Amino acid sequence: MTTSVSASRDSAAMGAWAGRSDTGKASSRSWGGRRRRSLPHLMLGVLLVVVCTTGFVVAARQLGGRQSVLALARPVAVGQIVSAQDLKQVSIAVDPGMDVMAASAASTVVGHPIAYSLPAGSLVTRSVLGSPLVPPPGTAIAAVGLKPGQFPPDLSPGTTVAVLTTPLQSATSGATSGQSFSWTAVVTGMSSGRYDQITVVSLQLAESDARALASAPAGQLSLVAITEGGR
């Protein structure tokens, strides 16, 4: 009888131990599954942090390289004395060695002459200030005689224009001959005759374009005011 009771106790103890062992293994498997499932989420989180950090660094570098510099708020003609109303501030990315003037230096620009005609939006540099340079290196000035209707009535020095030529049209057949050409120029001066309706317009443009323009018949020319960089 005693032997039977002892065997029953040993069997019960072994069963309990086996139960705890099975439970431990099940818990281990459950924990390992949760770790495997959470690993992709952790990697995704790390990747997002890296991407956000990289974007922040790039944006900081780009914004950090921008400076407030001086530009022309309106067209200016060669020899014109710069006023405060001629200037404005623009924010640009400035590379080392760029000849620009900080917006804080506006007081040192006002009162100085412009060396050559410039359109609105041009950056103010040290090279554009000083004694008039007519024309700047690599450019030339051509004069064209125009009648009313061949140029805008409110045209003024400093305006960027497209100089257009139109083909000749035969008075008898109506046919046109010749080619059309277009050059970009800056108006440097205007002079009207006293007894006729001809207005002489001085145009600053690339030297090769000025040579071609000089050979074009005046009656075929017309000026169109455009924005800087237009064609």
C-alpha positions in Angstrom: 0.0 0.0 0.0 2.8 2.4 0.9 4.6 1.6 -2.3 1.5 2.3 -4.4 1.0 5.7 -2.8 4.6 6.7 -3.3 4.5 5.7 -7.0 1.4 7.8 -7.4 3.1 10.8 -5.9 6.1 10.3 -8.2 3.9 10.1 -11.2 2.0 13.2 -10.3 5.3 15.1 -9.7 6.6 14.0 -13.1 3.4 15.0 -14.7 3.5 18.5 -13.1 7.1 18.9 -14.2 6.3 17.8 -17.7 3.4 20.3 -17.8 5.7 23.1 -16.7 8.2 22.1 -19.3 5.7 22.1 -22.1 4.3 25.4 -20.9 7.8 26.9 -20.9 8.5 25.7 -24.4 5.1 27.1 -25.6 6.0 30.5 -24.0 9.4 30.5 -25.7 7.8 29.7 -29.1 5.3 32.5 -28.6 7.9 35.0 -27.5 10.1 34.1 -30.5 7.2 34.6 -32.8 6.5 38.0 -31.4 10.2 39.0 -31.8 10.2 37.8 -35.5 7.0 39.7 -36.2 8.3 42.9 -34.6 11.7 42.9 -36.4 10.4 44.3 -39.7 8.7 47.1 -37.9 11.9 48.0 -36.1 13.8 48.0 -39.3 11.2 50.2 -41.0 11.4 52.7 -38.1 15.2 52.9 -38.4 14.9 53.4 -42.1 12.4 56.3 -41.7 14.7 57.9 -39.1 17.7 57.7 -41.5 15.6 59.2 -44.4 14.3 62.0 -42.4 17.7 62.8 -41.0 19.2 62.9 -44.5 16.5 65.1 -45.8 17.0 67.5 -42.9 20.7 67.7 -43.5 20.2 68.4 -47.3 17.6 71.0 -46.7 19.7 72.7 -44.0 22.7 72.9 -46.4 20.6 74.4 -49.2 19.0 77.0 -47.0 22.2 77.7 -45.3 23.8 78.6 -48.6 21.2 81.3 -49.5 22.0 85.0 -48.9 20.2 88.2 -49.3 21.8 90.3 -52.0 21.1 93.4 -54.0 19.4 93.4 -57.4 17.9 96.1 -59.6 14.2 96.8 -59.0 13.9 98.6 -62.4 15.9 99.2 -65.5 18.9 101.6 -65.3 20.8 103.4 -68.1 24.5 103.8 -68.4 25.8 106.7 -66.3 22.6 106.8 -64.2 23.1 107.5 -60.5 21.7 104.7 -58.4 18.9 105.6 -55.9 17.4 103.5 -53.1 14.3 103.0 -55.3 16.5 101.3 -58.0 17.4 98.5 -55.6 15.7 95.5 -54.1 16.7 92.4 -52.0 16.7 88.9 -53.4 17.6 85.6 -51.7 19.9 83.4 -53.8 22.3 80.5 -53.3 25.7 82.2 -53.4 28.8 80.2 -54.5 32.2 81.2 -53.3 33.8 83.7 -55.6 30.5 85.2 -56.9 30.7 89.0 -57.3 27.6 90.0 -55.5 26.8 92.6 -52.9 25.0 91.9 -49.7 21.7 93.6 -49.1 23.2 95.3 -46.0 25.6 97.2 -48.4 22.8 99.1 -50.0 24.0 102.4 -48.5 27.4 102.0 -50.3 25.7 101.6 -53.7 23.3 104.5 -53.6 24.8 107.6 -55.1 27.2 105.8 -57.5 26.8 105.7 -61.3 26.0 102.6 -63.3 28.8 101.6 -65.7 26.4 100.3 -68.4 22.7 99.8 -69.0 21.1 96.9 -67.2 17.5 95.5 -67.1 15.4 95.0 -64.0 16.4 92.0 -62.0 20.1 92.1 -62.7 22.3 91.4 -59.7 24.3 94.4 -58.5 28.0 93.7 -58.5 31.0 95.8 -58.0 31.8 95.6 -61.7 28.6 97.4 -62.7 29.4 100.4 -60.6 31.7 103.2 -61.6 32.5 105.3 -64.7 30.3 104.6 -67.7 31.6 101.8 -69.9 30.1 102.0 -73.4 29.9 99.3 -74.5 30.9 96.5 -72.0 33.4 94.0 -73.3 32.0 91.6 -75.8 29.1 93.8 -76.8 28.5 96.7 -79.2 26.0 99.5 -79.6 24.0 99.8 -82.8 21.7 102.8 -83.6 18.5 102.3 -85.5 16.1 104.9 -86.9 12.5 104.0 -86.2 9.1 105.5 -87.0 6.0 105.5 -84.7 4.6 102.1 -84.7 7.9 100.4 -84.9 8.6 100.5 -81.2 6.5 100.9 -78.0 5.6 104.5 -77.3 6.7 104.2 -73.6 10.1 102.7 -74.5 12.9 104.0 -72.2 16.6 103.3 -71.7 17.3 100.1 -69.7 14.5 98.2 -71.3 15.2 94.8 -72.8 13.8 94.4 -76.3 13.6 91.9 -79.1 14.8 93.5 -82.4 12.8 91.9 -85.2 13.2 92.1 -89.0 10.3 91.4 -91.4 10.7 90.2 -95.0 10.2 92.7 -97.8 6.8 92.6 -99.5 6.5 93.3 -103.2 4.1 96.2 -104.0 3.0 94.6 -107.2 2.7 90.9 -106.5 2.4 91.0 -102.7 5.0 88.3 -102.4 7.6 88.5 -99.6 11.3 87.9 -99.9 14.1 87.6 -97.4 14.4 86.1 -94.0 13.2 87.1 -90.6 15.7 87.6 -87.8 15.5 88.4 -84.1 18.1 89.7 -81.7 17.9 90.6 -78.0 19.2 94.0 -77.0 19.1 96.6 -74.2 18.0 100.2 -75.0 20.8 102.6 -74.0 19.5 105.8 -75.4 16.8 107.5 -77.5 16.8 110.7 -79.5 13.9 112.2 -81.5 14.4 114.4 -84.5 13.0 118.0 -84.4 11.5 118.1 -87.9 10.8 114.5 -88.7 9.1 111.5 -86.9 12.3 109.4 -86.8 13.5 108.3 -83.4 17.0 107.1 -83.1 17.3 104.2 -80.6 20.7 103.0 -79.4 20.8 99.3 -78.7 23.4 97.4 -76.7 23.8 93.8 -77.8 26.3 91.1 -78.6 29.0 92.3 -81.0 28.1 89.7 -83.7 24.4 90.6 -83.5 25.2 94.3 -83.7 27.1 93.7 -87.0 24.2 91.8 -88.4 21.7 94.4 -87.2 23.7 97.3 -88.8 23.2 95.7 -92.2 19.4 95.3 -91.9 17.2 97.8 -93.7 15.7 100.3 -91.2 12.2 100.0 -92.7 12.1 96.3 -91.8 12.9 96.7 -88.1 10.6 96.8 -85.1 11.2 96.6 -81.4 9.2 94.6 -78.9 9.7 95.1 -75.1 10.4 91.7 -73.4 11.4 90.5 -70.0 15.1 89.8 -69.3 16.2 86.5 -70.8 13.4 86.4 -73.3 13.7 85.9 -77.0 
